């Protein structure tokens, strides 16, 4: 089950080693976690769902529009810590997170699938220490798991 957190943003950036490597606004900032054993199908399912999710306001202030409807972009950042298990002790375990090779491949597959929906997609740097900055619009934050959609 791949997992994501999507935040409706006015602007979002990713910085690595003091350099901004990605920037969007407005659109969705997406943190995606890949679990051991996840498949192309799981990440494609998530991408297809978030691509059409109606979480942007229409003229009446109701969430009736998708990111595509408002000309939004997508900022995608790999986030293995979405699979933190903190049930025991004080230090989280990440044993459920995919191995780096598997995670990187599925992370890129997710981004490609969003691009196939016509989105401009900006990426964080897989495996890097990043500073992710965003201005959450709403605030609106949605959590999706591939096996629940």
N, C-alpha and C positions, 0 to 999 in steps of 0.2 A: 504494500500500500504506500504509494508516494503521497506526500503531504505538502500542502502549500499554505502560505499566509499571503493574501493579496490585500494591499492597502491602496485605496483611492488617494492619489496624490496630486498636488498642484505642481510640485517639482520634486525630483529625487536624483541623487548623485551617488556615485561610487568612487572612492579615492583609494589608491594603492601607493604606498611610499611617497605620500605628498602630492601625487599627480591624479587629477580627475580623469578617470578612464571611461566613465559612462555618465550620461545625463539625459533625463527626460522631463517632460512636463507639458501639459497634464497627462495623466494616464494611471497605470497601475505599477506599483512596486511589488514585486513578487519574490518572496523567499521560498525556495523549494528544497525539501528534504527528500532524499532518495534512500529507501530502505534496502537492506540486503535482500536479494532475490526479486527486486522490482523488475518490470519488463517495459519494453517500448509501449505496449498497450496501456499500462498504468499511467505513464507520463503523457501519452497522447490523449487519453481520456480527460486528464486534468487540464491540458492545454485547450482542448475543445470546449470544455465547460467554462473556463475563465474567459475565453475569447468572446463568449456570447452573454456572459453574466451581466444582467441589467442592474448596475449599482451606481450609475451616474444620474443626476437629476435632470428631469425635463423642465420645460418652461414653468410648470406648476409646482416645481420642487419635489416631485415624486421620483423615486428610483425606477425609471422606465427605460433608460438608455444604457447601451453597452459602451465600452471604450471605443469601439469602432464608430459608433454613432456620434461620438463627440470628437473624433479625430485624435484619440489618445494613443500614446505609445506604451510599451512595456519595458520595465527594467527588471531583469531576472538575475537573482543572486542565489548561488548554492548555499544551503544552510543545513549542514549535517546535524547541528544542535537541535533541530526540530525532533530528532529521535533520541533526545536525552532521557535517560531513565534515572530519576532521582529518588526512587523509592527506598533505597538503602544508603545509609551513610550520609556524608555531606558532599561528596564529589560525584557528579553525574557520570553514568556509564554511557558509552556511545556504541555498544556492541551491535545494536540493531541497524545502525547506519551502514550504507553500502561502502564497500572498499573503494578507494579513490578512483581506480580505473573504471569500475562499473558506474560509480556515481557521475564521473565526468561525461561518460558517453550518454547517459540518460538525461543529464542536465542539458547537453547540447541538443539532444533529440526533442526535448520539451521546447526549447527556444525555436528550433526549426519548425515545429508544428505551429507555434504562434505566428511565425512569419508566413506560413502557408495560409493563414487567415487574413493576410494583408497588413499585419502590424509591423511597425518599425520596432525592432527589439534591440535593446542595449543590454550588454552582459557585464556582470561582475567578473572577477578573475578567479576561476575555480582553484581552491586550495590556498589562496592568498589571504593574508590578513588585510581586511578591508575596513574602511570607514564608510558606512552607508548613512547618508543624510536624506531626510525626506520631510516634506510638509504634508501631513496627512489631512486630507480634505474631508471634513465632515465632523468628527473622524468616522471613516468607514473602513472596517477591517473584517475580512472574511477568511475563515479557515476551511479548507477542503481536503478530504482524504479520498484517494482514487477508488477505494472499495465502498465508499458511501455515496457515490454519485451514479 
